[in-house]
């Protein structure tokens, strides 16, 4: 089935859903519950350094739109001073085939840079990003060695201290619009899991728009993380609906990733040929293989179904259309329809719904090939 057929399906499903599914949704009172103390917002210096590295090391033509914001001017000045450094080039050269999501989780959970020479990365963090062999793990340690070297050479501590006024301004802007607890409760009900804390890590050095999600298992309570860059090119975060949508997506990774891998690993392998027609568009968005791509389809299904559960049909419809047509997630309408059927209408567990949806995906699409 080609891309345009999927686009037609997406629009058709939006229309049908709006007419027929309100009776099956769970309704939450959006005005009754306000922001929870479980949702924290804080900057992370290591993440700021990762954004700093990416900004300075990328070709200037690939950076976000021009801005006269003082932070952008300082970053441009640092780029001019440091873009020729060998340690920076080695980070990009060695890390070219690794995913952004690996580095975001790695930097967020590392001890504060610079690292001691004997630092150990938890094995489970590597395995979550499909790194198992001694050579793959040695590569990450080699990259961290160059990161350490560039951190000291760039005098990042001084840069970070000198820009705190803009971090304080960003916090004053984002805290009042942080997602309300009702969104978290809807996700917990849908995915049948809970976290002790939900932590949003905004960044001023990342380019505008991206988001990354992962979790940390702790004895005192597990944490779901959501890292995001500015929501606009002028370093602003004041878009409440956009922040809520990103939170559903990125916190969704903490609910979805491990279940998809453990319950559907065999089906992911079988359906790998489905990556072929979208490999270019997915790779350009940072999803280099089918594992990342199918996971992102299920996470983005949450962007459609969670607002639907909250009776926000416009947000749900917009998410389905935008992700399918603009972002080439061509299997999303099918996945949303099947997940809705199993999880919401028939009330199977989320784990059962995942497995059944993947079976349907395999049977329908591979049968056509």
Buried (B, 14 or more C-beta within 10 A) or exposed (E): BEEEEBBEBBBEBBEEBBEEBEEBBEEBEEEEBEBBEBBBBEBBBBBBBBBBBBBBBBEEEEBBEEBEBEBBEBBBEBBEEBBEBEBBBBBBEBBEEBBBBBBBBBBBBBEEBBBEEEEEBEEEBBEBBBBEEEEEBEBBEBBBBBBBBBBEEBEBBEBBEEBEEBBEBBBEBBBEBBBBBBBBBBBBBBBEBBBEBBBBBBBBBBBBBBBBBBBBEEEEEBBBBBBBBBBBBEBBBEBBEBBBBBBBBBBBBBBBBBBBBEBBEEBBEBBBEBBEBBBEBBBEBEBBBBBBBBBBBBBBBBBBBBBBBBBBBEBBBBBBBBBBBEBBBBBBBBBBBBBBBBBBEEEBEBBBBBBBBBBBBBEEBEEEE
